[in-house]
Amino acid sequence: MKRDDFFRYGDKETEYLKRRDKRLAEVIEKVGKIERTVIPDLFAALVHSIVGQQISTRAHETIWARMKHGLREITPQAIDRMPEEELQRFGISFRKAAYIKSAAKKIVSGEFDIQALETLPDEEVCAKLTELEGVGVWTAEMLMIFSMQRPDVFSFQDLAIIRGLRMTYRHRSIDRTKFDRYRKRYSPYASVASLYLWAVASGAVDGIKDCKPLKNKVRRKNKPPKPSDTPEGTYLKSEYNDLKTKT
């Protein structure tokens, strides 16, 4: 995999974060360099994100591989020419196919200028992306990190980041006030801090545990489990919340 396929950051960002926060400095030292893949083309990244909503990582990878093989390149023009039924043959639901087709149509027609997003500040990028069907705030924030590589994105809707904050700083809960305090501390490199908080949440640092109080709940028989509270499961749960606000 090429170096450009990973989120770009280096010593400048990590040294700044280590100076700003002692506990995060310890995490950075223990975890080391994190290589998180990105999809530089924003439309392809958008399609990839919609495809992955509410499915397992393995299913997501399988469908994405089929799409790349079948389409050769994931462009608005290629998607716009393809009937929704053909999109669904890759394993995509009717609703997701409709979302993807809608985004492609708006870009091809000029109604949505996806290239112009590169010149906009983060808040405006988020606002513009959430105008698209099937895209909520969390999705927009992840696209800003893992496609546009914006350096200062910090998502309050991402439960793995919240868990990472709890674990790193030994909090029992993270409210908006605490979250904003850490956001300010990490700025202008909050995206890099996010990478390390995700690592903490996934168990990458021995000896750091979650201080969140346990809830003694008994799951009803035959009730399907909720998405797991891991980085991967958190993304699915956040996407589900996004979809609920869109439909």
N, C-alpha and C positions, 0 to 999 in steps of 0.2 A: 504494500500500500504506500502511495506517495505521501511525502511529508505534508503536502497541501491538503490531504484528506483528513487531517487532524486539526482540532481547534488550536489556533495559534496563540501561544503565550510563552513567556520565557522568564529569565531571572529578574527582569525589571518588575514584572507583575508580582512574582512570588516574594521578592525582597521587600516590596512595598507592603504587601499584606502581612508579612512576618514582623515588620516594624510596627505596624498598626495594632497587632493582636497577638499576644503571647501564646494563647491556646491554639489558635489557628496555625501559628508558626510551628508548634510541636507536631500538628497533623501534617503539615506540608513536609516537614523533615522526615516523618515516618513513612508517608505514602510515596514521596518522590514525584517524578514527572508523570502526569496523567495524559494519556493519549486517547481522546474521545473523537470518534469519527464525525465528520461533517459532510453535508451535501451542499456544495457551493452554489449550485443552481437553485434559485429560490422556488421556482415552480415545481421542479422535481422534488424538492424537499417538502413542499406543500402537499403534493400527491402522496408522498411517502408517509407523511404524518396522518393524513386522512385514512389511508389504507390500514394503518396500524391501530386505529381506534377500536378498543374493546375486543381485541383478539390477542392471542399469546404471541410471544416473541418469535417462536418457531413458525407459526402460521404467517406472521408478518413477513419474515424473511423469505418464506416460500412464495408467497404472492408477489412480493417485490421482485424476486428473481424471474418469475414468469413474465412480469410486465416488462422488465428490461430486455429479456430475450425476445418477447413478442413485438415490442415497439421499437427496439433498437435505441431510440432516444425518447425521453419523456419530455415532450414539448407541448405547449398549448395548442399548436396547430395539429399535431398528431392526435391529441386527445379530442379536439373539436371535430375532426373528421370521422372519428370512430363512434358508431352507435353505442348507446348505453348497454345494450345486450352483449356486445362484444367485450366491453369492459368487465361485465359481470362474469364472463367466462374465465377470467383470471382468478376468480374466487372472491370477488368484491361484492358486497351487498348492493341491493338496488339503491338504497339511500346514499351510500358512499359514492357509487357511480354517478348519481345525480349531483352530488356536491362537486365532484371532480370535473364533470362536464360543465357545470355552471361556472366554475372558476375559469376554465379554459375559454369558454365562450366570451366571458367578460374581458379577458385579456386580448383575445384575437380581435374583438370588435373595437377595442380601444376604450371601453367603458372603465376598465381597471388597468392602470399603468403600473405594472409590477416593477419595472425598471426604476421608476421614480422613487420607489421606497428607499433606495440606497442613499438618497440625498436628504432624507427626512430624519428628524430626531426620533429617539426611541418611542416617546409617547405617541407621536403621530403615526409611526409605523404600526404600532399595536392597534391603534384606532382604525387604521385603514384595513389591516388584515382581518380584523373581526367583522368587517362589513361583508366578508365572503361567507356563504353558507357553510356550516360545518366547522367554522373556525371560531374558537373562543379565546379568551385572554391567555389561558395557559398555553394553548397551541401556538399563538402568536409569539409568546415569550420564548418558547422552545425553538421556533423558527429563527428568531432573532439571535439566539445563541448558536444553534447547530447548523445554520445555513449562512446567515449574514455575519456571524461571528462578532456581534456587538459585544464590547468588553464589559459593560456595566448593567447587565440584566440580572435581576434577583426576584424570583417568583414566590409570592406569598401563597399562591394556590398550589404549589408543589409540596405535597406532604413529605416527600423524602428530604427536601431542604429543611422543612420544619423539624423533622426527626433529627437530621444532622445537627441543627442548632441545639436542640434539646440535649443530644448526646455530647456534643463538644463542650457546651457550657454548663451542663448538669442542671438544666431547667426541667421542671415538671410539665411546663406548658410554655408556649410561645404565642403571645398576643401580638396585635399589630404594633403596639408601642415598642416592644422588645425587637420585633422584626425590623422596624424602621431604624432603630438604633444600630443594629448590625449592618443594615444596608448602607447607612451613612458611613460607618467605620470602614467598610470594604470598598466603597466608591473611590476611584473610578474603575475598579477591577472586580466588581461583584460577580461577574460571570465566572471568573477564575475561582473565586471563593466558592461558588456553587459547585464546581467540579469536585472540590475537596469535601464539601458537606455531603454530596452524593456518595462519595467514597466512604465517609464515616457511617452514613446511614446503611450502607450495604455490608458493614462489618469489616472494612479494610484495616481498621486500627484495633489491635488487641487491647482489651482492658477498658474500652469505652462502652458503656451500656446506656440504654434508654431509661430515663428516670420517669417516664410517663406512667401514672398509676394504672394498674391493670384493672380491667372491668370484668367482673364475674358474670358473664352472660352465657347462657346455654343456647346453642343454635337449635332452632326447631328442626325436627326431622324432615328430611328432603328439601330443606331450604338451601338454595345454592350459595356457596361461599362468596363473599365480596372479594374484589381484587386485593391481592396481598399488599401489605404496607411496606413494600420494598421499592427501590427506585423504579423498577419496571412496572410493578403493580400500581405504584402511585401514579405513574403517567396514565395508565388506563383509567384509574378512578377519576383523575382530574379531567381527562377527556370526556368521561361520562357526564361530569358536572357541566362541562362546556356544552355538550350536546343538549342537555336539558334546558339550558338557557336559550338555545337557538331554535328549539322545536316546540 
